[in-house]
Each structure stands twice: as structure tokens, then as C-alpha cells.
Amino acid sequence: MKIKLRTTEIAYEEAGSGIPLLFIHGFPFTRKMWTPQINGLADTARVIAVDLRGHGESGADIENLSMELFADDCMEFIDAASITGKVILCGLSMGGYISLAFCRKYAHRLAGLILTATRAEADSVEARANREKSISQVTEQGSAPLISGMLNRLFSPYSLTHRQPIVQQVEHMMGSVSNQTIIQDLRSLKDRPDSTPVIPSLKLPICIIHGEDDQIIPVSAAQNMVQAASDARLHILPQAGHMLNLEQPDLFNATIQQFLAEFSKG
Ligand code: MLT
């Protein structure tokens, strides 16, 4: 399904009914990364997964990408989908950066927040320099070297040995994102602001889920967010890396179900 926004078109899928739970994918992925959640949580909530602009089947309108623009798209999407009440956002990695950008402007529309495999801090000087190198690499050689360099770091050692179909699925998904989008994503990741100050200002329940073997974003980044938040719980999933929702779908979904149960209690 697709919804037209002012400056792009957003492809999405949804299932179930109840409190709206909007999934925001990471870099460089698509909404397909949330298939186990769309299938596994539809009896608990109204689950919706969007393709961010430039990704998957959404419009290729990628000028001036930023975490704020992605967050604005999510807000416009929620209104365009006629969701009038509050929603819960679940963002993984870059999806978490976007969720925190959303919080800066639209926290009043949130009932709760699920931050997974993500961090509040901006890029370090070293990380920014690495983004520049990746931009040059993709410009000169296309995305294949970036993808193969990232792939092993996205998964736990256990997943790399025992969950090869997931690794291949993620490789295929990354290969579906255009070089131009990857370059614009890298620029917007590099330039994103520090979201640390927004965390203590949030007066809503926050569920933080991290893979114990995440090599892209360390567990300490999740611990920092828990400490800064007024109402947050940290769940660390075993034998899981950066793609924890795919590596440990049952545990991941059970963690969300437990979080959502608090909302149905009122
Ligand atoms: C992601 O999974 O969204 C990215 O790894 C985030 C990042 O590179 O900071």
C-alpha cells in the first residue's frame, strides 16, 4: 500500500488492530526487515512498517535527507493514515535516530517509545570521518564493498554460523537500496544532532532493546539512554547483534508484547 505525502510517497504494510505501533527501519534497509514483527505482533497491536523515502517502494525523493525530514514524513504519514490518537514508535538504529528526531517535535503524539540497537549521541569525529570514507567508496565503487564490509558486523557470531538465511536476506535487502540513497543516508547520519538532551524530557514509557553482541552500536549506548530516561527499561537479548529483531524474533516480539501489556492495563 502507498500513501501520498506533500513531497513524496510512502509505501507501507500493516496488520492487526489496537494501539498503532509504527516500525522505522535502519540503514540501509527497508520495511522488509520488520516481517517477523508484522507477522508476530498483529494480534497485539495495529502494526505498521514504512519504507522511508528513497528506500524500498517509497518515492525516490532524496534531496536534503535528514533525520528530521524522515521524522516529518512519519508524522505526515500518521496523519495521512487517519491515525488520530497516540502511537508507539519502534525504531532500529537509524530508525531510532529518527524516532528521537520525532520526539523533539512531536512527543505529544507518542504513547510510548521502543528504541532498539540505537544510541542518542551524534557521530564522533572518527565516525564522521568513516562516513566520509564510505561516501567516497560508494561514489567510486558502488555499494557492494560497503555492504560486504558491513554484513559480518551486523550479526552475532551465533547468527553468522547458524542463521545464514537471515544474513542472505539482509544482504539482498541492502542491495536493493540505490547508491544515491545510501550516499544521502550517510550524509544525514553524519550530520545528525546529538539527541541526548531529548531523553530526560520524555514523559512516556521507553523500552530499550539491544543485542548483547551488537558490533555496530555497543550495549553501553543503550545503558546511557536508560540512565538518562525517567521511565525506561533495558532488555539485552542473547545471541543477537545489530539485527536482533531478525536474529531473535520470538524474544524480541515477547519483549514488545510485555511492553504493550502495560498500555492495555491503562
Ligand atoms: C543502522 O543500522 O541504521 C546504521 O548502522 C546506523 C549507523 O550507521 O549509525
Boltz pocket constraint, residues with backbone or C-beta under 6 A from the ligand:
constraints:
  - pocket:
      binder: B
      contacts: [[A, 25], [A, 26], [A, 27], [A, 28], [A, 92], [A, 93], [A, 94], [A, 95], [A, 117], [A, 189], [A, 216], [A, 242]]
      max_distance: 6.0
